[in-house]
Every structure is written in structure tokens, then in C-alpha cells.
Amino acid sequence: MKNEQLLLRISEMPYEDLLKKVGDIREARVDARAASANKATKKTKPKKAAVDKLVDTMTADEKAKLIALLEG
């Protein structure tokens, strides 16, 4: 799955769920600034800029694990 496909897939999920998945992968707290800048709730979809920033900060290994979680 390429970055574009990953962005499309995660843009359809609630931002808080995405942060939890990435947080689980990183086993650390996810960048709270991205969440507060997005001002997301559990029912809102992420803003493209926030998703782009989040994906850009992920390592290839983290992206692979996220893809596996999404496809699982």
C-alpha cells in the first residue's frame, strides 16, 4: 500500500481512532499538537493536513504496522 492509498484509507476513519492506532504502534503518546490543531471529536473525520503531518512523521515500520492493522 502506497502513501496515497494509506492517506485515503485513514482519511475515512475518525481521527481519535487513528491516533489510538498510531499511539498503539508507537507505544508512546501521539503528538497532541496535531490533535488539538485538528480539534477533532470521535465523530469527526480528520483534516487532510493533520493526516498528512501524522503520516509524514511515521517511520516505514510504523506505516507497515498501521497498514496491517487497517487490513486486519
MARMISE-654185 format. One record per atom (N, C-alpha, C): residue number from 1; residue in three letters; x, y, z. Coordinates in Angstrom, 3 decimals, decimal comma, padded with zeros to 6 digits. Layout:
// residues N
- zati; nufi; px; py; pz
- NUM; ALA; X; Y; Z
...
// end
This chain:
// residues 72
- zati; nufi; px; py; pz
- 1; MET; 000,859; -001,178; 000,000
- 1; MET; 000,000; 000,000; 000,000
- 1; MET; 000,899; 001,233; 000,000
- 2; LYS; 000,636; 002,130; -000,912
- 2; LYS; 001,454; 003,333; -001,013
- 2; LYS; 000,903; 004,419; -000,094
- 3; ASN; 001,693; 005,486; 000,073
- 3; ASN; 001,272; 006,584; 000,950
- 3; ASN; -000,083; 007,148; 000,549
- 4; GLU; -000,326; 007,288; -000,767
- 4; GLU; -001,597; 007,857; -001,221
- 4; GLU; -002,764; 006,964; -000,803
- 5; GLN; -002,579; 005,655; -000,948
- 5; GLN; -003,623; 004,718; -000,554
- 5; GLN; -003,819; 004,736; 000,960
- 6; LEU; -002,711; 004,836; 001,678
- 6; LEU; -002,788; 004,900; 003,138
- 6; LEU; -003,532; 006,157; 003,572
- 7; LEU; -003,207; 007,287; 002,954
- 7; LEU; -003,886; 008,542; 003,289
- 7; LEU; -005,375; 008,447; 003,002
- 8; LEU; -005,735; 007,861; 001,873
- 8; LEU; -007,144; 007,716; 001,526
- 8; LEU; -007,852; 006,835; 002,546
- 9; ARG; -007,226; 005,746; 002,910
- 9; ARG; -007,830; 004,803; 003,854
- 9; ARG; -008,032; 005,433; 005,225
- 10; ILE; -007,003; 006,138; 005,726
- 10; ILE; -007,132; 006,688; 007,075
- 10; ILE; -007,935; 007,977; 007,101
- 11; SER; -008,114; 008,616; 005,949
- 11; SER; -008,928; 009,835; 005,939
- 11; SER; -010,399; 009,512; 006,159
- 12; GLU; -010,761; 008,247; 006,018
- 12; GLU; -012,148; 007,833; 006,198
- 12; GLU; -012,460; 007,388; 007,622
- 13; MET; -011,436; 007,329; 008,478
- 13; MET; -011,679; 006,869; 009,845
- 13; MET; -011,659; 008,049; 010,821
- 14; PRO; -012,360; 007,943; 011,945
- 14; PRO; -012,334; 009,019; 012,942
- 14; PRO; -010,909; 009,282; 013,424
- 15; TYR; -010,579; 010,549; 013,594
- 15; TYR; -009,210; 010,943; 013,928
- 15; TYR; -008,753; 010,355; 015,256
- 16; GLU; -009,641; 010,321; 016,238
- 16; GLU; -009,261; 009,770; 017,543
- 16; GLU; -008,902; 008,291; 017,424
- 17; ASP; -009,630; 007,560; 016,573
- 17; ASP; -009,298; 006,148; 016,351
- 17; ASP; -007,930; 006,019; 015,695
- 18; LEU; -007,664; 006,899; 014,740
- 18; LEU; -006,366; 006,891; 014,066
- 18; LEU; -005,246; 007,166; 015,065
- 19; LEU; -005,436; 008,169; 015,910
- 19; LEU; -004,419; 008,489; 016,910
- 19; LEU; -004,178; 007,309; 017,850
- 20; LYS; -005,245; 006,627; 018,221
- 20; LYS; -005,093; 005,468; 019,106
- 20; LYS; -004,296; 004,368; 018,418
- 21; LYS; -004,607; 004,087; 017,162
- 21; LYS; -003,884; 003,041; 016,432
- 21; LYS; -002,408; 003,392; 016,305
- 22; VAL; -002,130; 004,639; 015,933
- 22; VAL; -000,739; 005,060; 015,786
- 22; VAL; -000,054; 005,060; 017,149
- 23; GLY; -000,770; 005,512; 018,164
- 23; GLY; -000,216; 005,501; 019,519
- 23; GLY; 000,112; 004,094; 019,984
- 24; ASP; -000,772; 003,149; 019,653
- 24; ASP; -000,513; 001,752; 020,000
- 24; ASP; 000,732; 001,250; 019,282
- 25; ILE; 000,892; 001,650; 018,028
- 25; ILE; 002,051; 001,221; 017,244
- 25; ILE; 003,324; 001,818; 017,828
- 26; ARG; 003,292; 003,077; 018,118
- 26; ARG; 004,482; 003,761; 018,625
- 26; ARG; 004,747; 003,440; 020,085
- 27; GLU; 003,737; 002,923; 020,758
- 27; GLU; 003,813; 002,642; 022,193
- 27; GLU; 004,235; 003,888; 022,967
- 28; ALA; 003,735; 005,001; 022,511
- 28; ALA; 004,010; 006,277; 023,161
- 28; ALA; 002,838; 007,201; 022,872
- 29; ARG; 002,813; 008,318; 023,542
- 29; ARG; 001,754; 009,288; 023,315
- 29; ARG; 001,920; 009,925; 021,942
- 30; VAL; 000,840; 010,026; 021,196
- 30; VAL; 000,867; 010,622; 019,865
- 30; VAL; 000,901; 012,137; 020,006
- 31; ASP; 001,486; 012,791; 019,054
- 31; ASP; 001,639; 014,242; 019,051
- 31; ASP; 000,305; 014,936; 019,339
- 32; ALA; 000,179; 015,491; 020,529
- 32; ALA; -001,072; 016,130; 020,940
- 32; ALA; -001,336; 017,412; 020,165
- 33; ARG; -000,287; 018,025; 019,655
- 33; ARG; -000,487; 019,256; 018,885
- 33; ARG; -001,300; 018,995; 017,624
- 34; ALA; -001,088; 017,879; 016,970
- 34; ALA; -001,857; 017,547; 015,767
- 34; ALA; -003,329; 017,356; 016,122
- 35; ALA; -003,590; 016,722; 017,250
- 35; ALA; -004,970; 016,501; 017,673
- 35; ALA; -005,648; 017,808; 018,055
- 36; SER; -004,943; 018,672; 018,781
- 36; SER; -005,570; 019,925; 019,191
- 36; SER; -005,726; 020,867; 018,006
- 37; ALA; -004,803; 020,817; 017,071
- 37; ALA; -004,927; 021,653; 015,875
- 37; ALA; -006,118; 021,202; 015,047
- 38; ASN; -006,379; 019,932; 015,052
- 38; ASN; -007,498; 019,384; 014,295
- 38; ASN; -008,824; 019,579; 015,023
- 39; LYS; -008,758; 019,707; 016,353
- 39; LYS; -009,951; 019,880; 017,189
- 39; LYS; -011,003; 018,828; 016,851
- 40; ALA; -010,529; 017,607; 016,767
- 40; ALA; -011,402; 016,513; 016,365
- 40; ALA; -012,143; 015,920; 017,555
- 41; THR; -013,289; 015,392; 017,266
- 41; THR; -014,008; 014,577; 018,233
- 41; THR; -014,066; 013,180; 017,653
- 42; LYS; -014,631; 012,264; 018,391
- 42; LYS; -014,684; 010,885; 017,904
- 42; LYS; -015,536; 010,748; 016,645
- 43; LYS; -016,423; 011,683; 016,398
- 43; LYS; -017,317; 011,556; 015,252
- 43; LYS; -016,849; 012,340; 014,031
- 44; THR; -015,813; 013,120; 014,161
- 44; THR; -015,355; 013,906; 013,021
- 44; THR; -014,286; 013,161; 012,255
- 45; LYS; -014,156; 013,507; 011,014
- 45; LYS; -013,097; 012,929; 010,188
- 45; LYS; -011,903; 013,874; 010,236
- 46; PRO; -010,710; 013,349; 010,068
- 46; PRO; -009,517; 014,186; 010,179
- 46; PRO; -009,378; 015,163; 009,021
- 47; LYS; -008,764; 016,287; 009,323
- 47; LYS; -008,430; 017,229; 008,264
- 47; LYS; -007,228; 016,676; 007,520
- 48; LYS; -007,200; 016,890; 006,219
- 48; LYS; -006,139; 016,327; 005,396
- 48; LYS; -004,760; 016,754; 005,885
- 49; ALA; -004,591; 018,006; 006,266
- 49; ALA; -003,280; 018,489; 006,708
- 49; ALA; -002,809; 017,750; 007,957
- 50; ALA; -003,725; 017,491; 008,874
- 50; ALA; -003,357; 016,776; 010,100
- 50; ALA; -002,961; 015,340; 009,791
- 51; VAL; -003,689; 014,709; 008,880
- 51; VAL; -003,362; 013,335; 008,492
- 51; VAL; -002,026; 013,302; 007,771
- 52; ASP; -001,816; 014,234; 006,845
- 52; ASP; -000,546; 014,294; 006,115
- 52; ASP; 000,621; 014,444; 007,081
- 53; LYS; 000,469; 015,334; 008,062
- 53; LYS; 001,542; 015,568; 009,028
- 53; LYS; 001,810; 014,308; 009,843
- 54; LEU; 000,751; 013,654; 010,260
- 54; LEU; 000,892; 012,443; 011,055
- 54; LEU; 001,591; 011,346; 010,261
- 55; VAL; 001,173; 011,139; 009,019
- 55; VAL; 001,779; 010,094; 008,189
- 55; VAL; 003,228; 010,440; 007,868
- 56; ASP; 003,510; 011,713; 007,629
- 56; ASP; 004,880; 012,124; 007,318
- 56; ASP; 005,836; 011,874; 008,479
- 57; THR; 005,326; 011,911; 009,708
- 57; THR; 006,194; 011,709; 010,871
- 57; THR; 006,366; 010,241; 011,230
- 58; MET; 005,637; 009,370; 010,551
- 58; MET; 005,728; 007,941; 010,845
- 58; MET; 006,899; 007,314; 010,096
- 59; THR; 007,540; 006,356; 010,730
- 59; THR; 008,608; 005,617; 010,056
- 59; THR; 007,977; 004,572; 009,136
- 60; ALA; 008,782; 004,009; 008,258
- 60; ALA; 008,289; 002,980; 007,341
- 60; ALA; 007,742; 001,781; 008,118
- 61; ASP; 008,399; 001,431; 009,213
- 61; ASP; 007,944; 000,313; 010,032
- 61; ASP; 006,591; 000,617; 010,666
- 62; GLU; 006,418; 001,845; 011,148
- 62; GLU; 005,136; 002,242; 011,742
- 62; GLU; 004,031; 002,231; 010,693
- 63; LYS; 004,346; 002,701; 009,484
- 63; LYS; 003,357; 002,685; 008,399
- 63; LYS; 002,954; 001,256; 008,070
- 64; ALA; 003,924; 000,362; 008,016
- 64; ALA; 003,633; -001,043; 007,711
- 64; ALA; 002,728; -001,654; 008,778
- 65; LYS; 002,993; -001,337; 010,040
- 65; LYS; 002,163; -001,864; 011,128
- 65; LYS; 000,752; -001,281; 011,072
- 66; LEU; 000,629; 000,005; 010,730
- 66; LEU; -000,688; 000,631; 010,607
- 66; LEU; -001,467; -000,004; 009,462
- 67; ILE; -000,798; -000,234; 008,352
- 67; ILE; -001,446; -000,885; 007,211
- 67; ILE; -001,945; -002,269; 007,616
- 68; ALA; -001,117; -003,002; 008,337
- 68; ALA; -001,513; -004,339; 008,794
- 68; ALA; -002,733; -004,262; 009,709
- 69; LEU; -002,777; -003,263; 010,587
- 69; LEU; -003,936; -003,092; 011,470
- 69; LEU; -005,190; -002,758; 010,677
- 70; LEU; -005,050; -001,885; 009,683
- 70; LEU; -006,201; -001,469; 008,888
- 70; LEU; -006,727; -002,607; 008,022
- 71; GLU; -005,829; -003,431; 007,522
- 71; GLU; -006,239; -004,534; 006,660
- 71; GLU; -006,693; -005,748; 007,452
- 72; GLY; -006,263; -005,803; 008,730
- 72; GLY; -006,544; -006,965; 009,578
- 72; GLY; -007,970; -007,091; 009,889
// end
